[in-house]
Amino acid sequence: MTNSPYAPQVPKARTLRKKRGSPVKAIVLGLLTDIGGTMATSFLLSIVFAVVWANQGMSNEQVVALMSDRALSNPFTLTATIFGTVCSYLGGFICARIVRRSEIRYGAVLAAISVLVGFAFSIGDSSPARISGLAILSVVVVMLGTAHGRAINRG
């Protein structure tokens, strides 16, 4: 390499090879983002909805009944599902961005673990059709986040 002032500058980012991350770290952080983020946002949403509904004059029993209703027509359930979906997407994205190799494989592992954790949390709480639907949604969204992270890694 010459030290000529007329030579084109090569950005340091291009000269350094992007470091690959640990698959275990990628999956654990992706899972914490997916499951932990979903749980945290659901908790915060339950507080917000409880306060709003209480201010509208609903009794504690009515608020609890609305929070327990798992129908997607329920505004709380729909909002929590949307936020959970965003957390799943981010989990896949984070996993891919950390691991920087075989992103689809590790994203699939993350999706499988996420579905298993989701099954464990929802045993006896929801219908099999609902659990299956949410599992399929989770896998699709985690893999979309993984694909997005992979595209950025390759770009």
N, C-alpha and C positions, 0 to 999 in steps of 0.2 A: 504494500500500500504506500502510495506517495503522499508527501506532505504538501503537495502543490495547492496553492490557494484557489486554483481554477478547476480543481477536481470536484465532481459533484459530491455533495454531502450525503452520507448514508445515515439515516436515523438509527440511533442505538437500539430502538425497539426491533428493528428488522435484523440487526446483527445478532441479537440474543435469541436463542431458541426458547420458545415458551415452555416453561417447566410443567411437566405432568404431575398431577396430584395423586394422592393416595385414594384408591377406590373405596376403602373403608371410610375414610374421612368424607369423601364425596357422598356416599350413601347415608352416613349418619347425619350429616348436615342437611342433606336433602330431606331426610325423614323428619328431622326436627322442624324444618321449615314447613313441610306438608302437615304432619300431625300436630305438632306444637302450635303452628300458626293457625290451623283450623280450630284447635281448642281455645286458644287465646282470643281469636276473633269471635267465636261463639259465646264465650264468657262475656266479653265486652258488649256484644250485641244484645245478650239477654238483659244486661243492666240497662242499656239504652231503651229497649222495647218495654221493659218493666216500668221504667220511669214515665215514658210517654203514655203507656196504657193507664197507669195509675193517675196521671194528670188528667186523663180523659174521663175519670170517674169510675174506672173498673175496680172491682174488689180483688183482693189477693187470690181468691179461688178462681176468678175469671182469668186473671193473668196467668196463673199456673196452668189452667186448662188450655189457654192459647199457646203457651210455650210447649206443652206436651203434645199438641196436635202436629203430626208429622206430614200432613198434606201439603203439597207444594202450593196450594192456593193460599196457605197461611203466609202472611208477609214475613214473619220471623223466620220460618223454615226456608222460604225462598231466598231471603237475604243471607242467611247462614250458609245455604248451599252455594250461593254465588261466591261468597268470601272463601269458603272451603275449596272451591274449584280454583280460585286464584292462588291460594296457598299451595295446592297440588301442582299447578303450573310452575310456580316459583321453585318448588322443591325439585322438579325435574330439571329446570334451568340451572339451578345452583349445582346440582349433581354433575351435569355435563360440563359446566364451566370449570369445576374443580378438577375433575378426572382427566380431561383433555385427551382421552384416547378411548376407543371402544365405547363411546358415549351411549349408543343405543343399547348395548348389552347391560351396562350399569344402570341406565335408566329403567330398563325392564326389571332388573333386580329390585330397584327402588319401588317401582309400581307394584310388584308382587308383595313386597314386605308391607307396603302401605295398605294394600287390599286386605292382607291378613290381620293387620292391626285394626282396620275398620271393621272386619268381621268380628274380632274379639270384643270391640266396644259395643257392637250393635246386636249381639246375641240376645234374643228374647225381647228386644226393644222395638224391632221393626219387622215388617213382613218380608218373606224371602224375595219377593219381586222387587221391593224397594231396595233391599240390600244388594241384590244382583245389579240393579240399575245403577246404583251409586258406585259399585265396584267397576262396572264397565266405564262409567264417566271418569272415575279416578284414573284408570289405566290410560284412557285416551288423552286426558289432560296432562298427566305426568309425561307421557311420551311426546306430546306437542311441546311442552317446555324443554324436554331433552333435545328434541330436534332443533329448537330455536338456539339453545346453548351450543349445540354441535355446529350449526351454521355459523355462529359467531366465532367459534374456535377455528373453523376452516377458512374463514374470510380474512 
